[in-house]
């Protein structure tokens, strides 16, 4: 679809038809998305321009409202329209062939699901083999499976499908299906909810008309949360010799509903289904849940929509309001490329017939941008700033933890535990005790003020012995690193001492008998003798006197 801004459409050229900009009442169903309340315009979210654009259709040419005619019944295909069941069906079929020792993939079944049925020879679909039998038998024929038992394979298919892929209320229904059939559509306008009744509330008859077997139809509807009582009729493949694209199923549904075929509308997703609707002389809305718009177009559907959630009551009853279609298409284009309208407006100045709310487009020193542009480029600026910071502080960032980054950004500039001239040592210790008690009661702390703030708090790279420690005396505190887990790293310390024996590097074992299990001097002596520690040092307690063992 292509969109371009032109002069005001004839539908809007009459001043009386533009009165919605000032009228206190909504004008019509088609334009009721726009409301006027005291002193402010109320627009649907993201709808910044009244649909006064000319839409150049590159897809299907939709039937005009005058030629649409009366609609009394809606016939829904199941797979691909009401239920997203194509892929689960193929997976179950793959499982069936795997049990037979035949290797197939899900894509092998695509030509037999209604997706590409028109490209196959006629004998594949004008047979006396209905539904899943055709689905399985077609692949068996292509793969050259000898003595293929259609009924046995179909029975096993349903066992696997119902057990693994189509459990009740498993959520395979397409969004909007339930609402379109039985509930109400609620388009939201800021501050208000407008309700327009859908199919059954409008008095339309609804039916399922599917090329699948009845057991699968029932299972899929249950899995999609669509009760059978919602439908006036359910027509499946079991009773028919000729399946889609033959019109038999749709004609049978119209007869059961007691509705003339020319008053029936079909909603389909497959080429075969669209052709079957045309053969039955019924109007058809095609949805692109299975095939692309370009693929569906040659079959000649009346309307093409994205999915069943995009089909409105207006589409069904009148072929879609021209103004509403333009609005929706315009929104899709502007959402994909929001700068297009802005650029057009910037080049041409004020665009006739286009009203842009002042809070959606901003201008600063000759530069213009929408809210979306500001958010986009603002986010890009923040991302580039973060990247620059990370690169410029790469060494520190390699070892930074989330807590370290938090303290770098938000920690106090000066620790509040800093000593003062008139503060005693005991008072400072009490500060730490109070802080730790508060930390334990709260569980976490937003900052660690006793450590330096800002970049100094970022973790530094791990020490390397050859580069950082050679030629220095290093004190390894046994209490911190070893004693709590009882000396299991002492062999490593012994290795370090031997490695640097001829160099000014010494491993000193410092042990503080703080815990009860560490006050056993005999146990400490045994550990020292066991690991050959040459310089054990003991801090006996609060008096901090040091003894050399």
Rosetta blueprint (number, residue, H / E / L):
1 X L
2 X E
3 X E
4 X E
5 X L
6 X L
7 X L
8 X L
9 X L
10 X H
11 X H
12 X H
13 X H
14 X L
15 X H
16 X H
17 X H
18 X H
19 X H
20 X H
21 X H
22 X L
23 X L
24 X L
25 X L
26 X L
27 X L
28 X L
29 X L
30 X L
31 X L
32 X L
33 X L
34 X L
35 X E
36 X E
37 X E
38 X L
39 X L
40 X E
41 X E
42 X E
43 X L
44 X L
45 X L
46 X L
47 X L
48 X L
49 X L
50 X L
51 X L
52 X L
53 X L
54 X E
55 X E
56 X E
57 X L
58 X L
59 X L
60 X L
61 X L
62 X L
63 X L
64 X L
65 X H
66 X H
67 X H
68 X H
69 X L
70 X L
71 X L
72 X L
73 X E
74 X E
75 X E
76 X E
77 X L
78 X L
79 X E
80 X L
81 X L
82 X L
83 X E
84 X L
85 X L
86 X H
87 X H
88 X H
89 X H
90 X H
91 X H
92 X H
93 X H
94 X H
95 X H
96 X H
97 X H
98 X H
99 X H
100 X L
101 X L
102 X L
103 X L
104 X L
105 X L
106 X H
107 X H
108 X H
109 X H
110 X H
111 X H
112 X H
113 X L
114 X L
115 X L
116 X L
117 X H
118 X H
119 X H
120 X L
121 X L
122 X H
123 X H
124 X H
125 X L
126 X L
127 X L
128 X L
129 X L
130 X L
131 X H
132 X H
133 X H
134 X H
135 X H
136 X H
137 X H
138 X H
139 X H
140 X H
141 X H
142 X H
143 X H
144 X L
145 X L
146 X L
147 X L
148 X L
149 X L
150 X H
151 X H
152 X H
153 X H
154 X H
155 X H
156 X H
157 X H
158 X H
159 X H
160 X H
161 X H
162 X H
163 X H
164 X H
165 X H
166 X L
167 X L
168 X L
169 X L
170 X L
171 X L
172 X L
173 X E
174 X L
175 X L
176 X L
177 X H
178 X H
179 X H
180 X H
181 X H
182 X H
183 X L
184 X E
185 X E
186 X E
187 X E
188 X E
189 X E
190 X L
191 X L
192 X E
193 X E
194 X E
195 X E
196 X E
197 X E
198 X L
199 X L
200 X H
201 X H
202 X H
203 X L
204 X L
205 X E
206 X E
207 X E
208 X E
209 X E
210 X L
211 X L
212 X L
213 X L
214 X H
215 X H
216 X H
217 X H
218 X H
219 X H
220 X H
221 X H
222 X H
223 X H
224 X L
225 X L
226 X L
227 X L
228 X H
229 X H
230 X H
231 X L
232 X L
233 X E
234 X E
235 X E
236 X L
237 X H
238 X H
239 X H
240 X L
241 X L
242 X L
243 X L
244 X L
245 X L
246 X L
247 X L
248 X H
249 X H
250 X H
251 X H
252 X H
253 X H
254 X H
255 X H
256 X H
257 X H
258 X L
259 X L
260 X L
261 X H
262 X H
263 X H
264 X E
265 X E
266 X E
267 X E
268 X E
269 X L
270 X L
271 X H
272 X H
273 X H
274 X H
275 X H
276 X H
277 X H
278 X H
279 X H
280 X L
281 X L
282 X L
283 X E
284 X E
285 X E
286 X E
287 X E
288 X L
289 X L
290 X L
291 X L
292 X L
293 X H
294 X H
295 X H
296 X H
297 X H
298 X L
299 X L
300 X L
301 X L
302 X L
303 X E
304 X E
305 X E
306 X L
307 X L
308 X H
309 X H
310 X H
311 X L
312 X L
313 X H
314 X H
315 X H
316 X H
317 X H
318 X H
319 X L
320 X L
321 X L
322 X H
323 X H
324 X H
325 X H
326 X H
327 X H
328 X H
329 X H
330 X H
331 X H
332 X H
333 X H
334 X H
335 X H
336 X H
337 X L
338 X L
339 X H
340 X H
341 X H
342 X H
343 X H
344 X H
345 X H
346 X H
347 X H
348 X H
349 X L
350 X L
351 X L
352 X L
353 X L
354 X L
355 X L
356 X L
357 X L
358 X L
359 X L
360 X L
361 X E
362 X E
363 X E
364 X E
365 X L
366 X L
367 X E
368 X E
369 X E
370 X E
371 X H
372 X H
373 X H
374 X H
375 X H
376 X H
377 X H
378 X H
379 X H
380 X H
381 X H
382 X H
383 X H
384 X H
385 X H
386 X H
387 X H
388 X H
389 X H
390 X H
391 X H
392 X H
393 X L
394 X H
395 X H
396 X H
397 X H
398 X L
399 X L
400 X L
401 X L
402 X H
403 X H
404 X H
405 X H
406 X H
407 X H
408 X H
409 X H
410 X H
411 X L
412 X L
413 X L
414 X L
415 X L
416 X L
417 X L
418 X L
419 X L
420 X L
421 X L
422 X L
423 X L
424 X L
425 X H
426 X H
427 X H
428 X H
429 X H
430 X H
431 X H
432 X H
433 X H
434 X H
435 X H
436 X H
437 X H
438 X H
439 X H
440 X H
441 X H
442 X H
443 X L
444 X L
445 X L
446 X L
447 X L
448 X L
449 X L
450 X L
451 X L
452 X L
453 X L
454 X H
455 X H
456 X H
457 X H
458 X L
459 X L
460 X L
461 X L
462 X L
463 X L
464 X L
465 X H
466 X H
467 X H
468 X H
469 X H
470 X L
471 X L
472 X L
473 X L
474 X E
475 X E
476 X E
477 X E
478 X H
479 X H
480 X H
481 X H
482 X L
483 X H
484 X H
485 X H
486 X L
487 X L
488 X L
489 X L
490 X H
491 X H
492 X H
493 X H
494 X H
495 X H
496 X H
497 X H
498 X H
499 X H
500 X L
501 X L
502 X L
503 X L
504 X L
505 X L
506 X L
507 X E
508 X E
509 X E
510 X E
511 X E
512 X E
513 X L
514 X L
515 X L
516 X H
517 X H
518 X H
519 X L
520 X L
521 X H
522 X H
523 X H
524 X H
525 X H
526 X H
527 X H
528 X H
529 X H
530 X H
531 X H
532 X L
533 X L
534 X L
535 X L
536 X E
537 X E
538 X E
539 X E
540 X L
541 X L
542 X L
543 X L
544 X L
545 X L
546 X E
547 X E
548 X E
549 X L
